Amino acid sequence: MNKQPLVIFGAGDIARLAAYYFSEDSAYDVVAFTVDTPWLQENSCDGKPVVPFETLATHYPPEHYELFIALSYSGLNRLRREKYLAAKAQGYRLASYVSSRATVLNQHQHGDNCFILEDNTIQPLVRIGNNVTLWSGNHIGHHSVIEDHCFLASHIVVSGGVHIGPSCFIGVNATLRDHICIGAECLIGAGALMLADAEPQGVYMATATERSRVPSSRIKRI
C-alpha cells in the first residue's frame, strides 16, 4: 500500500515522537521535518531532512504533501494555533493521528491536526475540534465537546456532556464532572477537580502534597 507523504512541523521531542507514531501506526510516510528559519540548527532529524518553513512549499508542495504541526501547549496553545493557521494559509492539508490502540466510539468525529494517543477512551457522540491533542490514557465521556486548539495531558476524566472551550490546557489526572462548561483559554492544573462551570481564562490549580515533618528514616512501617 502506498502511504501518503507527510512533513512534520517541529524538530524537538514532540515532533520526533509524532514521526514515530505516524510511521509505525498510520497510512502516512514521514519524509521531512520543517521549522521556522531562526530555529533551523541542523539539516537533518532522525535521518530526514529539515527545511525552513518559509520555503516549505518549494521543497514539498501542498498539492502532494500533507503536514502535521507537532508542538506542545506552549503559550496556552497559542504557538500551535498560529502554526496551524499558517499552514492552512499555505494551502496544506493537515493530518491527524489516532492510535490504533485507542477506543474510539464517536465515529471519528474529530478535526484535522489532532493527536490522539494510545489508551484514550472516546465515548459515543463526542465531538473533537481541530488541532486537539489527547495524550495517552484519557476518558472522554459521551456527548462531550472539545473545541479547537486544546491540549489534554494524560489520565484525565471528562465526564458526560462536558463542553471544553477553545485553547484550553488540562493537566494530568484532572477530573471534570458531568455537564459543566469550561471557558476558552482555561488552565486546569494537574489533579484539579472541576465541579462547576469555569469562566474563560480561568486558572485552577490543585493543592500540592506537602512533605511530612517526619523523615523517611523514622518511618517504621510502610
N, C-alpha and C positions, 0 to 999 in steps of 0.2 A: 504494500500500500504506500503510495506517495504521500509524504507528510507536507503540511503547509509550512513554508519557511517563516521563521519568527525572529524578530530582533527584540532584545531586552534593553529597556532604558535603565541604566544604572550599571555599576561595576563593583558594588560592595557586597556585603554578606547576603542581603535580601535578594539582590539580583542573581547572585550565584546560586542561591537556594531555589529561586524561581526557575532558573535554567535547568537545574536538576529535575524538578518536578515536571516541567513541560517535556523534557527529553525522555524521562522514564515512564511517564503516565499520561500521555496525551497524543493527539494526532498532529502535533507540531514538531518541527525540527529547528532548534535554536542555531542560527547561523552567525550571529554577531551580537555585540553589545554597543550601546551608544550612550554618551554623556555630554553635558554641556562642555564647551571648549575649555573653560577655566579649570575643570575637574579632570581633564584628559591627561593622566600621568603615565599610562602605559598604552602601548599599541595593541596589546592582546590581553585577554582574560580567559583563563581556563582553555587556552588553545584556540579561542575565537577572536577575530579582530574587534577592536574597539574604535569606533569612528565618531567624529563630532556630530552632535545632534543638529547643529546648524546646517550641515551639509548631508544629512542622512538620506534625503530624497535622491541625491545624486548617486549614492552608492547602492541604496536599497529602496527603490521607488515604491510608493504606496500601492501602485497597481499590482505589484507582485509579492509584497511582503506585509505581514501583519506586525503589530507592535504590542509589547506589554510594558506598562510602567511599573517597575519593581522598586517602589520607595516605601518608606515606613510612614508613621503618623507624625513626622516632624512638623512643628508649627501647627499642631492640631489639624493635620492632613492638608494644610494649605499648599505645600510644595507638590504633593502628589496630585492634587486637584489642578494646579497650574500646568504641570507637565501633561496631564491627561487632556486638558483643553488645548494645549499647544500641539499635541499630536493629532487631535481631531482637526485643528485648523490646517494642518499639512495634508489632510486627506487620508490619514491612516485608519484602518480598521483595528480595533483594539481587542486582543484575545482575552478570554477568561480561562482560568484553570479551576476545575472542580475535581477533587480527588476521587478516584475510583473506590477509595476506602471511606468515603463519606456516605451517610444515609440521607439521600435527597428525595423527599416525597412531595415536593411542591411543583412537580413538572418542570423543573429547572427554570423557575421564574426569577431570573437574575439578569442584570445588565452586563455591559462589557467591562473589561479590565477588572473583573472580580478574581479574587484569590481565595479559594475555599479549600482548606487543607483537610487532612485525614481526621476521622472520628467526629466530625461535625454531624449532628442530627438536625435536619431541617424538616419540620413537620409540614403537613399539607396546608395549602392556602397561605403560605408565607410569600411575601414579595420582597425581593432584594434589588436595590437600585444599581447604578453604575459605580465602578471604581471602589468597591467594597472589599475589605479584607476580613476574612473569618479565619483566625489562626486555629490551631487544632483543638478538638475536644469540646466544642460549644453545643448547647441545646438551644435551638430557636423554635419557640412554641408556635402553634397553629395561629393563623390569622395575624401574625405579626408583620410589621413593615420596617425595613431598614432602608433609609433613604441614601442618596448618593454620598460618596467620599467618606464613609465611615470606616473605622478600624476597630475590630473587636479582637482582643487578645484571647488567651486560652481559658477553657473551663468556666465559661460564663453561662448562667442560666437566664434566658429570656423567656418569661412565661407567656401564655397565650394572649393574643390581642394587644401586644405592646407596639407602640409606634416610636421609632427612633429617628429623630430629625437628621438632616444632613451634617456631615463633617464632625461627627461625634467620635470620641475615643472612650472605650470601655476597657478597664483593666482586668487582669486575671482574677478569676473566682468571684466576680461581681454577680449579684442576683437582682433581677428586675421582676417585681411582682406583676401579675396579670393586669391588663387593661390600663396601663399608665402610658403617658406621653413624655418622651424625653426631647426637650427642645434642641434646636440647632446648636452646634458647636459646644456641646456639653463635654466636660471631662469628668468621667466617673472612675475613681481610683480602684486599685486592687482591693478586693474583699468588701467593697461597698454593698450595702443593702438598700435598694430603692423601693420604697413603699408608696410613693405618691408621685405626681407629675413633677417634672423638672423644667424650670424656666430656661430659655435659651442662654447659652454661655455660662451656665452654672458649673461650679466645681464642687464635687462631692468626694471627700476622702475618708476612708475608714481609719479608725484609731489603730496605730501600730502597737504590736505587743511589746511591752516593756521588759527589760532584763530584771530578773529576780535579784533581790539583795543577797540571796544565798548562792554562793558559787557552786559549780558542779562538783567540786571536790568534797563538798559536805553532804551531797545527796547520797543517802544510804540505799534507797530502793528506787527503781525505775519501773 
